[in-house]
């Protein structure tokens, strides 16, 4: 069975064809992952709106959240447009020289990746607390996890604190659990590998990320955890920042 004939691809294509103005769709998958989605539409709406429709119908029908970057939209000419009768040409008139079109400034590059800010391990006897600070779309968040002070547990605590900080960004109901943190030798380099399970919409998914130990092991574990999560969470809903302002007789509080 080819990668485009799997049950997941058929279900995804069937769901997307339900959208208005969709003329054709092709979905490429790899196991339980959607890799590429190509849509042909005759809509006069912008491609961004069509991509949002695709994300919404897959989240509703399949319980899957996708990154908008895997969706491409081709706009087809509306039926009958090519057969329209052209009006007779108007008489030639002298006109001023045409002005060169002004260059269109490029759209700013969006940064959809969660960024590492800081990580600390606080050891108190037989107990250790991991604290990880992340930043995403201008918002800082901190995750904390505590447990025993062994080396293996410390690495797992760092990964779990990272996952908890990521959850603080999201409004979608998901659960993240660190299953394993290990270090392997490959190509002459030592690499941190983190395995995480994600539970969302009654579906469980295993995620894996890695990072070479070019820096300290704590930072490598944080980056390996983000490697497992960044592509997935880019398609999820982020919590909006909340601001509370009190009256003049009290001071303003911002969160």
N, C-alpha and C positions, 0 to 999 in steps of 0.2 A: 504494500500500500504506500503510495507516495505521500509526501508531507502535506499535499493539498487535498487529500481525499480522506483524511481521518474524520472520525465522528465529531471531534471538536471543531474542525474547519467547517464541516457541513452545518453544524448548529450555529456557528458564528455567522456564516454567510446567510443562512435562513433568517436570522434575527435582523441583520443589517438590511436585507432586501425589503423588510417591512417598512423602512423609512421612506418618506415621501421623496419623489424625484430621483430615486436611486435606479439607474439603468443597468448597472452591473456591479459585481463585487467579486473579489478573489482574495482568499485568506491563506496565508502560509503559516504553518505551525511546526513546532518541534516538541513532541511529547505533550505536556500540559501547558506549554507556553505559546502565546500568539506572537509570531515574529514580524509579520508584515500584513497589512490590510490595504488593499487597493480598491478604491471606489470610483465608479463613473457616474456622474450626476448631470442632469439637465436643469438643475435649479439655478435661479438667479441670486440665491443667497451666497454669502462668502464661504470659501472652503473651511474657515475656522468654525463656522456654525455647523457645518456638516460633520466635522470631526467631533464636535461636542455631542451631536446626536448619536454618532457611533459609540462614543464612550458611554453615553447614558443607556442605550439599548443593551449593550453587552453587560453593563453593571446590573441592569434590571432582569434581563432574561437568563444570563449565564452566571451572574454573581462574580464577574471578573472585572477588575479595574486595570485599565491599560494606559500606557504612556502615549500621549498624543503624537509623539514623534514617529510611531510605527505606522501611522495612518497617512496615506497619500490620496488626494482627491483630484480627479481629472474632470473638467467641465466640458460636457458635450454640447454641440449646437442643438438648439430646440428643433423638433420636427417641423418641416415646412419652411425653415428659415432660408435654405439654399434655393428654393423654387420661387421666391418673391421676385416680381417683375421690377426691374430697375427703371427709375424715372429717366426721361430723356435728359441728356446733359444740358446744363445752362450755358448760355453764350459766354464765351471767354471774356473776362473783365480784368483790367489792369489792377493789380493789388500791390500792397507794400510787401517787401521781402519777408518771407516767413521767419519768425524768430525761432531760434533753437530751443527745444524743450529744456526746461530747467531740470537738472539731475535730481532724482528722488533719493533723499537720504536713506541709508540702510536702516532697517528696524534694529533696535537694540537687542543684543544677544541676551536671552533669558538664562538665568542661572537656576536650574531646577535641582541642583545637587545639594544635599545637606553637607555642611562644612564642619570640620573638627575645629574646636576652639581650645579646649583644655581637658586634662584628665588627672585625677589625683587618687592615690591609694593611701588610706589612713588606717594604720595598724594599731590596735589597742589590745595587747595580750593575744588571746587566741581568736579574736575577732578582727575582721578587716572590712572597711567600708570603701567602696569604689564610687567616685563621683566624676561624671563625664558631662562636659558642657559642649553643646552644639549650636549652630546657627543655620537658619533656613529662611530665605526670603526676608531677610532683615530681622528675624525674630530669634532671640536666644532662648534656649531651654536647657535644663539640667536634669539628669537622671541619676538616681542613687540606688545602690544595691549593697547588701551586707551579708557576710557569712564567715566561714572559717578562714584561718590565716595561711593555709597551705598554698604552695605556688600554683597548682592546677586550679584550685578554687579561686585564687586571686584573678587569674586570666578570665575565668568564667564570669566572675563578678563584674569585671570591666565590660565584657560583651553584654551582659544583662543590663548594666547601667546605661550603656549606649542605646540598646533597644528601648528601654523605658523613656529615655530622652526623645527618641524618635516618635514614640507614641504620643508624647506631649504636644507635638505639632499637629496631629491628625484629628479630624472630627469624625472620620469613618470609624465604626466600631471594629477594631481588629485586636487580636492577641498575639504577642510575640514571645517565643520561649527559646532560650539558647540550649541546643542539644549537645553541642560539642565544640571545644576549642583545642586545636592541636597545632603543632609546629612540624613541618616536613622539610627535608632537604631535596631540592630539585635544581638542576642546572648550575650547581655550585653555590646556590643561595638558600638561606633559611627563610621559610615562608610561613606566616600565620594563616591558618584556615579556620573559619568560623561557620558552623552549621546552625541554622535557625529554622524553627517551624512557625508558620504564620497561619492563624485561623481567622477566616473572614467569611461571612455569609454562609456558615456551615460547611465551608470548604477548607481543607488543610493543604498547605503547600510547603515544601521543603526548599529553603533558600541557602545558598552557599557563597561565601565571599573570601577573598584572600588578599594579603599584602606582604611584600617582602620586608625583612627586618633591616631596612636601611637606617631606621631610627631605633628608639627603645621599644621593648616588647609591648609595653602598655599602649603606646600610640599605634603600633602595628595592629593590635587586636581591635582597637576602635575603628581604624580604617578598613580592616577586613570585614567588620560588622556592617559598616556603611556600604562597602562594596556589595554585600549581599542584599541590602535594602534600598539603595538609592534609586535604581531603575524602577522598582515596583512602586515606591511611595510617591514618585513624581506624578503618577496618575490619580492619586487620592486627594480628597478634599482637605485643605489645611484650615486650622482654626483661625478665625479672624482675631487680631489683637483687640483687647477690651480696654476701654478707658473710662474711668469714673471721675466726675468732676463735682465737688461739693460746693455749697454756697459760700458767699464772701466771708461769712463769719468763721468758716473752717478752711483748712488748707486743702489744696487739690491733691488727689491721690491718683497716680498712674500706675498701671500694671502692664 
